[in-house]
């Protein structure tokens, strides 16, 4: 059991940002430096991608390994100290939604590129170069 109160846990969870995160800022700078111009969290595109190049019909997502389930589903979900079933259900739903959004965007002829947070943290410039290669494939 967690030694934090429900109120402390609730406060901590409310502080987690959904946009403007460090990985988004890092990737955004790298994309800009290679000449990719984008819109942030563009609501007109399904799934509200972190970055959208409308010109190249490309949606780019920055996925947190924790919230989007990197490897968690291959083994047992994190050993949460409280509310295990809720968190497992939430992360499984995130994974399912990510797959559905990717499928729908590709069906509508969008290029979809997803990066894990650790990939961006390790080498954001390499991620940006990958996006550049993908958008240049169509030219």
N, C-alpha and C positions, 0 to 999 in steps of 0.2 A: 504494500500500500504506500502511496505517496505521502511524504510528510508535509505536503502543502495543503492548504485548505481549498475547498472548491472555489472560493472567491479568488484566491491567488492564482489558481490554475486558469480560471476564466479570464482574469486580467491579463495573464501572460499570453493566452491564446488570442485575445483581442488586439494585441500589439503586433501580431504577425501580418505583414503587408502582403497584398495581392498584386500590387504593381509598384514600380519604382524600387525594386530590390537591387541589391548589390550586383547580382549576376546580370540583371537586365541593364543596368548602367554600364557594366563592363562590356557586355556584348554590343550594346548600342554604340559605344565609342569605337569599338573595333569595326563595326559595320560602316560607320560614317567614314572611318579612315581609309577603307577600301573603295569608297565611292557609292555605297548602297544608301539610297535615301528611302526613308520609311515613315510609316505612321505607327504610333504607339497605341496598343490596346484598342485597335480599330473595331468599333462596335458593329460596323456594317458587314463584317466578315464573321461567319459562323465560328464560335469558340473564342471570339475576341482575342486573337493571337497577340503575343507580346510585341511583335513587329510585323508589319505588313508592307510589302512593296507592291503597290497596286499596279504600277507600270509592268512589273514582271509576274504579276499574279502569283506571288509567293507569300506564304504564311510561315512565320518563324516563332517557335515556342521555346521558352526557357523553363524546363521542368525541374522542380526540386526532387531529388532522389527520395526524400522522405515522403512528401505529400503525393507524389505520383507513382510511388510503389516500386522503385528500382530494386529488383531482386527480392523484395519482401514476399511476393506472392509465390516465388519458387520454393521458399522455405516457409517457416511460420512467421506470421506478421510480428513486428516489434513486440517485445515483452512490455506492453504498456502496464504501468503501475495501477491504473484505474480505468474503468470504462472500456475495457478491451474490445468488446463486441461492437461498440459504437465506432471506434477508430478503425477497426478492421473493415467494417462495412463502408465507412467513408472512403478509405484508401482504395478499396476494391471498386467503388463507384467512380472514383477519379480515373482509375485505369480504364474502366469500361467507357467512360465519357471521352477520354483522350483517343481511344481507338475509333469510336464512332465519329468524332469530329474529323479526324484524319481521313477516314473513309469517305465521308460526305464531301470534304473539300477536294479530295482527289477525283471523286466522281464528277465534280464541277470544274475539272481541269485546273485546279490550283496545285502548285508545288508546295509540299508541306515538309518543313525541316524542323526536327525536334532535337534540342540539346539538353543533356543532363547538366545540372549545376556543376558537377565536378569536372565536366569537359570544358565548360566556360572558365571555371576557376583555373584550370591547368593551362589552357592556351586559348584565350578569346580570339586572338588573331587567326589561329588555325580554323576556328569555327567560322569566322567572317570570310576567310578564303574559301571555305566549303560553300557558303551561301553564294559567293561571287561565281564560283564554278557552276553551281546549279542555275543561277539566273542567266548566265551566258550560254548555257546549253540551248536555250530557245532562240538565241539570236543568230 
